[in-house]
């Protein structure tokens, strides 16, 4: 074998390519990064659940509190209408000519109180008080509108002229004034109002009060006795 052949073989033989560098992977670092991501996710999830739980608990507590207040403090209660007294402030009697020999006008003053037990004011409209004798109207009194503050009582005087000319005729006329006349009168009072608590709890209230009394008239004295009243709320 000659030298030339050996050189050709050496030239034909391919050179071996260098192997690519292999970078080792650190499994500990990869696991640590994954663990940190998982812990961060769990913390965020716990915070979200805690916030949702607090919001839900707050809503439940507020609902229970509102329910308790609506059944106790904010519950609209019935106002109380009371006839404290009825007094005979003046009487005008005179003799007339004709079929009615006696004219009799009695001025009555009714002391009425309105008690408001609510936490909000009670506003009421104009009210009327009518007086009757044997179901015949003998006088009407009017009271203006007004307001009763929370947990307060308002008193007002209602004055009415009772025209009882025909009543005297039915009770022995002039003789009744001398020996004494007792007239059995009744009265009816209407009062409409409204209670508004924080604009949430509203209620229209209708109060009516019926009273009975005796109007005693004689030449020496005049007075109102045996007053009895009963009030109802709708």
C-alpha positions as CSV (number, residue, x, y, z in Angstrom):
1,X,0.0,0.0,0.0
2,X,1.5,3.2,-1.0
3,X,1.6,6.5,0.8
4,X,-0.9,8.3,-1.5
5,X,-3.6,5.8,-0.7
6,X,-3.2,6.2,3.0
7,X,-3.4,10.0,2.7
8,X,-6.6,9.8,0.6
9,X,-8.2,7.5,3.2
10,X,-7.3,9.9,5.9
11,X,-8.9,12.8,4.0
12,X,-12.2,10.9,3.3
13,X,-12.7,10.0,6.9
14,X,-15.3,12.5,8.3
15,X,-14.6,14.5,11.4
16,X,-16.8,13.8,14.4
17,X,-19.1,16.7,15.4
18,X,-18.8,18.0,18.9
19,X,-21.6,17.0,21.2
20,X,-24.1,19.7,22.3
21,X,-23.7,20.9,25.8
22,X,-26.3,19.5,28.2
23,X,-27.5,22.0,30.9
24,X,-28.6,20.1,34.0
25,X,-32.1,21.1,35.4
26,X,-32.3,21.8,39.1
27,X,-35.4,20.0,40.2
28,X,-35.3,21.7,43.6
29,X,-35.6,25.2,42.1
30,X,-38.5,24.2,39.9
31,X,-40.4,22.7,42.8
32,X,-39.8,25.7,44.9
33,X,-41.2,28.1,42.3
34,X,-44.3,25.9,41.9
35,X,-44.8,25.8,45.6
36,X,-44.5,29.5,45.9
37,X,-47.2,30.0,43.2
38,X,-49.5,27.5,44.9
39,X,-49.1,29.1,48.3
40,X,-49.8,32.6,46.8
41,X,-52.9,31.2,45.2
42,X,-54.1,29.6,48.4
43,X,-53.6,32.9,50.3
44,X,-55.6,34.8,47.7
45,X,-58.4,32.2,47.8
46,X,-58.5,32.3,51.6
47,X,-58.7,36.1,51.5
48,X,-61.5,36.0,49.0
49,X,-63.4,33.4,51.0
50,X,-62.9,35.5,54.2
51,X,-64.2,38.7,52.6
52,X,-67.2,36.9,51.2
53,X,-67.9,35.4,54.6
54,X,-67.6,38.7,56.4
55,X,-69.9,40.4,53.8
56,X,-72.5,37.6,54.2
57,X,-72.3,37.7,58.0
58,X,-72.7,41.5,57.9
59,X,-75.8,41.3,55.7
60,X,-77.4,38.6,58.0
61,X,-76.7,40.7,61.1
62,X,-78.1,43.8,59.5
63,X,-81.2,41.9,58.4
64,X,-81.7,40.6,61.9
65,X,-81.2,44.0,63.4
66,X,-83.6,45.7,61.0
67,X,-86.2,43.0,61.8
68,X,-85.8,43.5,65.5
69,X,-86.1,47.3,65.2
70,X,-89.1,47.0,63.0
71,X,-90.9,44.9,65.6
72,X,-89.8,47.0,68.6
73,X,-88.5,50.5,68.3
74,X,-89.7,51.4,64.8
75,X,-93.1,49.7,65.1
76,X,-95.9,52.2,64.6
77,X,-98.0,52.3,67.7
78,X,-101.5,53.7,68.1
79,X,-101.7,57.3,69.4
80,X,-104.0,57.9,72.4
81,X,-106.9,60.4,72.2
82,X,-108.3,61.4,75.6
83,X,-111.1,63.6,76.7
84,X,-109.7,65.1,79.9
85,X,-112.7,67.2,80.8
86,X,-115.7,69.1,79.4
87,X,-116.7,72.3,81.1
88,X,-119.7,74.6,80.7
89,X,-118.0,78.0,80.2
90,X,-121.1,80.1,79.5
91,X,-124.8,79.8,79.2
92,X,-127.3,82.2,77.6
93,X,-131.0,81.7,78.4
94,X,-133.8,84.1,77.5
95,X,-137.5,84.2,77.1
96,X,-138.8,84.5,73.5
97,X,-142.2,85.2,72.1
98,X,-144.0,82.6,69.9
99,X,-143.9,78.9,69.8
100,X,-140.5,78.6,71.6
101,X,-140.8,80.4,74.9
102,X,-137.3,79.6,76.0
103,X,-134.0,80.0,74.1
104,X,-130.9,78.3,75.5
105,X,-127.4,78.4,74.2
106,X,-124.6,76.6,76.1
107,X,-120.9,77.1,75.4
108,X,-118.9,73.9,76.1
109,X,-115.1,73.7,76.2
110,X,-113.6,70.2,75.7
111,X,-110.0,69.6,76.9
112,X,-108.6,66.9,74.6
113,X,-105.1,65.4,74.7
114,X,-103.2,63.5,72.0
115,X,-100.4,61.2,73.1
116,X,-97.8,60.0,70.6
117,X,-95.9,56.9,71.7
118,X,-93.8,56.5,68.5
119,X,-90.2,57.4,67.7
120,X,-91.4,59.7,64.9
121,X,-93.9,62.6,65.0
122,X,-97.6,62.2,64.4
123,X,-99.1,64.7,62.0
124,X,-102.9,65.1,62.1
125,X,-105.4,66.9,59.9
126,X,-108.3,69.2,60.9
127,X,-110.6,67.4,63.3
128,X,-114.3,67.8,64.2
129,X,-116.3,67.2,67.3
130,X,-120.0,66.9,67.1
131,X,-122.5,67.0,70.0
132,X,-125.8,65.2,69.8
133,X,-129.0,65.1,71.8
134,X,-131.3,62.2,70.9
135,X,-129.2,61.7,67.7
136,X,-129.9,65.3,66.6
137,X,-126.8,67.5,66.1
138,X,-126.9,70.4,68.5
139,X,-123.3,71.7,68.0
140,X,-120.1,71.2,66.0
141,X,-116.6,72.2,67.0
142,X,-113.5,72.3,64.7
143,X,-109.9,72.0,65.7
144,X,-106.9,72.9,63.5
145,X,-104.3,70.5,62.2
146,X,-101.0,70.0,64.1
147,X,-98.2,67.7,65.0
148,X,-97.3,65.7,68.1
149,X,-93.5,65.1,68.5
150,X,-92.1,61.7,69.3
151,X,-93.0,60.5,72.8
152,X,-94.9,63.7,73.6
153,X,-98.5,64.7,74.5
154,X,-100.3,67.7,73.1
155,X,-103.4,69.2,74.7
156,X,-105.9,71.4,72.9
157,X,-109.2,73.0,73.9
158,X,-112.2,72.7,71.6
159,X,-115.0,75.2,72.1
160,X,-118.6,74.7,70.8
161,X,-121.9,76.5,71.2
162,X,-124.6,73.9,71.9
163,X,-128.0,75.1,70.6
164,X,-130.5,73.4,72.8
165,X,-133.6,75.5,72.3
166,X,-135.7,72.6,71.2
167,X,-134.1,70.4,73.9
168,X,-135.5,72.7,76.6
169,X,-138.9,72.5,75.0
170,X,-138.7,68.7,75.3
171,X,-137.8,68.9,79.0
172,X,-140.6,71.0,80.4
173,X,-139.6,74.4,79.0
174,X,-139.3,77.2,81.4
175,X,-140.2,75.1,84.4
176,X,-137.1,73.0,83.7
177,X,-134.8,75.9,84.1
178,X,-136.2,76.8,87.5
179,X,-136.5,73.3,89.0
180,X,-133.4,71.9,87.1
181,X,-132.9,70.2,83.8
182,X,-130.5,67.4,83.0
183,X,-129.7,66.9,79.3
184,X,-128.0,63.7,78.1
185,X,-125.6,64.6,75.4
186,X,-123.2,62.6,73.3
187,X,-120.2,63.6,71.2
188,X,-118.2,62.1,68.4
189,X,-114.6,63.2,67.5
190,X,-112.8,62.3,64.2
191,X,-109.0,62.6,63.9
192,X,-107.0,61.6,60.9
193,X,-103.2,61.5,60.9
194,X,-100.1,59.8,59.8
195,X,-96.8,58.4,61.3
196,X,-93.7,58.3,59.1
197,X,-90.6,56.6,60.6
198,X,-87.5,57.4,58.5
199,X,-89.5,57.3,55.3
200,X,-89.7,53.5,55.6
201,X,-92.4,52.7,58.0
202,X,-95.5,54.7,57.2
203,X,-99.0,54.3,58.5
204,X,-102.2,56.3,58.2
205,X,-104.1,56.4,61.4
206,X,-107.8,57.1,61.9
207,X,-108.9,57.9,65.5
208,X,-112.5,58.2,66.6
209,X,-113.8,58.9,70.1
210,X,-117.3,58.7,71.4
211,X,-118.3,60.4,74.7
212,X,-121.5,60.7,76.8
213,X,-122.2,63.3,79.4
214,X,-124.9,65.0,81.4
215,X,-125.5,68.7,81.1
216,X,-127.2,69.9,84.3
217,X,-128.9,73.3,84.1
218,X,-130.8,75.1,86.8
219,X,-131.4,78.6,87.9
220,X,-128.6,78.4,90.5
221,X,-125.9,76.3,88.8
222,X,-124.8,74.8,85.5
223,X,-122.3,72.0,85.1
224,X,-121.3,68.9,83.0
225,X,-121.2,65.6,84.9
226,X,-120.8,61.9,84.3
227,X,-118.5,62.2,81.3
228,X,-117.4,58.8,79.8
229,X,-115.4,58.4,76.6
230,X,-114.1,55.5,74.5
231,X,-111.6,55.9,71.7
232,X,-110.9,53.5,68.8
233,X,-108.0,53.4,66.3
234,X,-108.3,52.1,62.8
